[in-house]
């Protein structure tokens, strides 16, 4: 998205992607567009909830203690931001960036590429009184910020989502949310960038970056020189740019062919934080947030609630044999992305946590505007990486 909007501003771009084509973290994303997510991860009660979840072997949230300075710094900053005043400050910032992204998705879709964009809304479904209180509290914050929400009882949930196969006592419906197919979206944006003359190189190992300079290794050493370098390396950003407080937050997903009667509205099942998203020709289940570094082991116990939900909709499938995808989301300590200038000729666009796909268009447009000196879609100050 950054490359796409830079091209619209008249810049020539080259994209270097360390992963093979279609294999990066965005590829397994739940595909949800979530203006509903205005409360940052760093919020009051998150640490206490996390400690309770740590007693559950299959909990959706997991922290593995790590004795390294970067992780301990991140944890300290995260704890420092878990305040009501921080939430109050972040709500309008995240709302405006999210709604700007939704508008940009609509504009991109007008160019007649089909990447599964649908304004479906989103259901946050609960079955216990404890989660009902928490979900409705966040809905009240969102409604106060001007988002359109509806609180539903069990009967209303079943009416709105007749193909729901999970237990539900109620839900909150967020009208302005939606979904895309992230795999199709990636393909679409690559075609757009290349059609406008941009170059995209996959499987390129970037060894280091400096203002206006990238050192790469792809069968041989090489140096690329440009007028600007933008680091959009997700959870790996701190390996290229020192001093940014970003930690990898691992998540899982599995994807099946949809049943004849599939839930048409994306859902988050709040007790286990399992997402359910119907996309063109597939039904994707995702979840978990594990702060455990770049651990590559698949935790089958923590994956359990995701597979259990998949089996509700496809009981004819041996879910234990499904291919398991996992990726590392770039989680900033304060819950806001880092978008802006690090030094002359060196920029960053990272730290989007679980909302990378959802916030991508507005974030790319903001980064491009700052580099090109044009009007930004939202105020840039809150996203300053040097904050």
N, C-alpha and C positions, 0 to 999 in steps of 0.2 A: 504493500500500500504506500509506503514511503517513496519507493521508486516511481510508482504510478503518478502520484501527485507532484513529484519533482519534475516528471516529464511534462505534465500539464503546465508547470511554471516555466517550461522552456529549457530544462536542464537535460544533459546527456547522462545516462546512468549505466552502471555495471553492477549486477547483483552477484555476490559470492555466497553460496550456500554450502555449509559443511556437510549437510545430509544429502543422501541421494534424493532424486526427484520424488516428491510426494511422501517422504518418510519422516519429515520433521514433526515437532511437537503438535503443531496445529492440525495435522492430518487426523488424529484420533479424537479431536475436540468434540464436545457434546453438541456444538453447532447452535447454541442458544444465543439470541440477541436479548440482552438483559438490562434494560433501563431500570428494572426492578431492583437491581443490586446496587443500591445507593449507599448502603451501610458498609464501610470498609471492614476487611477482615480483622483489623486491629480495633476492637470495640470492647466496651465493658462486658465482663462475663465470659469472654472467649477463653481466657486462661483457666478460669474455674471449670468451665465446660470441658476444656481439653484435658484437665487433670482427671475429671470423672471418666471421660472416654478412654483414658489410658488404662483404666481398670478393665476395659473390654478388649479382648484379643481381636475382635472383628470390628472395632470401632472405625468410623470414617475419618477420624483425625488421629494422627500419630506423630510423635516427636521422638526421634532417636538422639539422645544426648551425644554431642560431638565436642571434643576438646580442641577446638580450633578457634582462633581469634575472630575470624569473620563471622562464624555462626554465633558465638557468644555476644558479639557486638550487635548482630541482627536481633537476637532474642531480647537483649536489653532495650534496644530502640523500639521493638514491637511492644513490649510491656509498657514502656513510657507513653506510647500512643493510645493505649486502651482506656480512653477517657470519654466522657460525654461531650466535652468541648471539642475534642478531635472529630468525633462523629458528626457533630453539628456543622463543623467547618467543611467536612468532606462531602456531605450529602448533596449540596447544590453543585459542587464541582463534578462529582461522578454523574449526577443527573444530566448536566449539560453536555458532558462529553459523550455519554451514552445516546442521548437523543440526537446529537449531531451525527453520530455514527449511523443511526437508523436512517436519517435523511440521506446520508451519503450512499448507503446501500441501495436506497431507492433510485438515486441518480445513476449508480453503476448499472443497475438492472435495466434502466431505460435503454442501454446500449445493446439490448436483446441477447445477452448471454444468460443462460439458465443455470444458476448455481443454487437452486432450491430455496430461494428467498420466499418466505411466507409470513404474513403478519397474523400469527395464530393466537397471540397472547401466551401466557405461561401460568401453570397451576403449581402452587406450592402446597402440597398435600400433607396432611397430618392425621394421625390416628389417636394420639394421646393428649390429655389436657395440658401437660407440660409443654409440648410442642405447639399446641394451639395458642397458648399465651405468648410464646416467643415469636411465632409467625405473625400473629396479629399485632404485636408490638412493632415489629419491623414494617408491617403494612401501614400502620398509623404514621410512622415516620415518612414513608414514601408518599402517602396521601397528602401529608402536610407540605411536602415538597412539590406537590402539583401533579403527581402521577395518578393514573386512573386505576383504582383497585376495587375489587368486590369480594366481600367475605361470604363464603358459601357453606351451607350445612351439607350433611352427607347426601341428602336427596338432590340438592342443587348440583353437587359435584357429579353425581351419576347422570344427571340430565345433560350437563355440559360435556362430560367425557363418558359416553355410554359404554365405551370399550375398556374402561378401567378395570383391572383385575386385581388390584391391591386393596387392602382394607383402608377405609377412609372415614373419619368422622367429620371432616371438614377440610376446607382449603381456602387460600386466597388466590384470586385470579388477577393477574396483572395484564391489563388490556394492551399496553404499548410494546410488549415483548414479542418475540418472534423466533424464527430459526432460519439457518442456511445449511447447506451441505458443505462442510469445510473442505472436503476433498475437491468438489467441483469448484468451490471458490478459489482455491489455490491454483487450479488449472486455468480458471478464467483470468486471474490477475497475471499469471505468467504469460498467457497469450497477449493480453493487453500491453504489457511492458515490452515484449518482443516485437509486437506489431508496430509500436511507436519507435522502434529502433534501438531499444535497450538490449543489453547482453545479460544472460543469466548463466552462471556456471555452477553446476552441482558437484558435490563431492570434493570441494576445495577446502583444504585445511588452512585457516588463517592463523599464522603464528603470532603476529602482533600488529597493532595499529598505532599510528601516530597522526598528528594533524597532516592531512592531505596525503597520507602514505599508508599502504597496507602491505605487509610482508606475508607472502603465501607460500605454501608448499603443495605442489601437485605434480608429482614425478620429478620435479626440479624446483629449486629455489626461484623466487621471483618477487618483484616489487611493482606494485601498481601505484601510480601517482595520479591524483585528481585535485580538483579545487576544494572538495569537501569529502570527508569520510563520515558515514553514519553507521554506528554500531547498533544493529537490531538483532542481537545474538541471544535473546531470551534469557534462559537460566544460566547460560554460559557467558553472559555479558561481563561479570566481574573477572573472568579469566583474561579478558582483553582490555578492560578498563578498571584499573585499581581504584578502590575507595568507594565504589557504589555498593550499598547495602541491599543485595538481592540474594535470596536463597532458592534453590530448586525445591519445588513442592510437587512431588510425584502424584500422578493420578492414573487410573486404569479405565479402559473401556473395552466392551465386546460388542460386536455387530452381527445381527442375524437378518435373514430375509423376513420381512414383516408378515404376520399372519393376515388372513382375510379381514379380520376385524382388529385393527390396530388403533391405539390411542392417537388421535390426530393433533391434540394439543400437547406441546412439550410439558413435561412435569419434573418437579424435584420432590422426591419422597423424603420428607424432612427428617424422619427418625434415623434413617441410615444414610441420608444425603446422596441417594441414588438418583441420577438423572435418566429420563426416558425421552428420546427424541426420534420422531418419525421423519425420515428423510426420503428423497426419491429412491425407491427400491430397497430401502433398508431401515432397520430399527436399531438404534444404538442405545446402549446402557453404559453409564459411566459413574465415576465417583472416586472417593477417598482423597485425602490431602495428607501426604506423608512428608514431613521434614526430616529426611534421612540421607541427605546428600545425594550423590549420583549413584545410588544403590540400584543395581540391575537385576536383583533377585525378585521373582514374582512371589508375593506373599499370598498363598492360596486362601488362607483364613480371612485376611482382610478383603480379598476379592470376593469372598462368599456371598455377601448381600447383593452384589451386582449380578452374579450368576444366578442367584435365587430369583431375582426379579426377571431375568431373561427367561428362565424356565417357566414362569407364569404365562408368558405370551407364546413361548414355543416349547410346550411340554414334549413335543415329538423330537426335540433336538437334545443330544447329549451335551449339555452346556460345559461339562468338565473338559470336553475336547475342543471347545471353541478357541480360535486364535485370540490371545490376550495382547492387547496393545497397552503400552504405558508411555508416558511422556513427562517432562519436567517443566512445570509452569514457573515463570520468573516472579517470585513473590517479594515485593518491596516491604520494608519494615513498617511503613505507615499506610499501606494499602492504596497508594496512588502511583500511577505510572511515572517514569522518569523520561521526560521528553525535552530536549533542549541542547544548548551548547555547552561542551566541556572546556573547550579552548578554541582559538581561531582555527577553523578548518576541521574540527573534530566534534561530532554530535552523537547523541544517543537517543534511542527510542526503545524502551524496554520497561520491565517491571510491572506488567499488566496482570500478574497473578492468574486467576482462573478466567479472566475476561479478555484474553488476547484477541480472539476472533471477533468478539462483540465490539470491542473498542478500536479495532484495527483501522477502519477508514478515517475516523476523525483524528486518530493519533497520527496516521500517515500524513493527513492533510495539515495538521498542526506543525509537524516536523518540517514538512516541505515549505510551509509559509515562513517559518523562522529562518530557514536557510536562504530562501529566495527573497526575503524582505517584503512579503505580501501580507495582507490582512489575515490573521489566524481565525479559525472557526470558533474558538473559545479562548478566553484569556490564558496566556501561557504560564503566568507566574506560579500557580500551584504545582506545576509539573517540573519546575526547574531542577535538574539533577544535582545541582550544588546546594539545594535547600538544606 
